[in-house]
Structure formats: C-alpha cells, structure tokens
Amino acid sequence: MDLKLHHINLSTNNVAGMSHFYRDILGLKTETQDLPFLEKNKGYDGDVTFVSDGQIQTHLAEKDVNVGFRTGHIVNPLERGHIAYRTDDLVAFKAHLKKKGVAFSDWDETAVAGWQQIFFYDPDGNVIEVHQITR
C-alpha cells in the first residue's frame, strides 16, 4: 500500500485573497493538472482555487462549518482544512486503520467524482484525508 502526500487544503472565508497571496507572495502557479471534479450538488458547493509548487497541490477552499451536517459525515474537512495523502489501495488502508483502532469517516465519492476519500483525526485533532483515484 503506497501512500504519498498529495495536497494541503486550507479553509478560508477569502478564496480570492488567499489565491492572490499564494500566487503573488509564494510564487505558486495556478494548478491545471490532476484536478478533482467537485460534486457541487452533494453537500459542498463552495469556491475552491488550486495552486501548486509543481509537486504538491494547495487547495484553497471556502470554509463550510456545516458540510458535515449536510452530508451526514462526522469529520468535516472544510471547517479548518486538512492534509491529504493518495494511496493505491484504500481498502487495505482502511483495514490498517481499523486494526490500529483509528476511527474514520468514509466519504466515498461524496465530494469528488472519481476519488474515494476517508477522513480521520490525528492525536491533536488535525484532519487527515486519504484518497484513491477510481476513474
């Protein structure tokens, strides 16, 4: 089971301002490759801008403290943001988490078409995403 850092999600009430900052100050580029197709009719319809250093994406997403309620999921990845890893075997990774006693919220393809996603917390309450491409 391979696991690699894929993106960092920063939740914000100012997507345009954050996008300007990350492009103008940090020199990141607007990402055009390997972008998720957001399922805007399944509970989250916020604005998102994607920037990258050429290796790791940064998703600048409109903060939504109620997305968990609307989607019926316990973990809300859009309240404070999250870090995300991509795996080649999500089934094995979920079995690993269960064996280790780590609870997770299985979003399947609720938010992104073609991505099966799970979210869970680290010991300090930071949200972690692990996803697998299904398309």
Helices and strands as residue ranges (DSSP letters): E 3-12, H 15-24, E 29-30, E 37-38, E 48-52, E 57-62, H 67-71, E 82-87, H 90-100, E 105-108, E 112-113, E 115-121, E 127-133
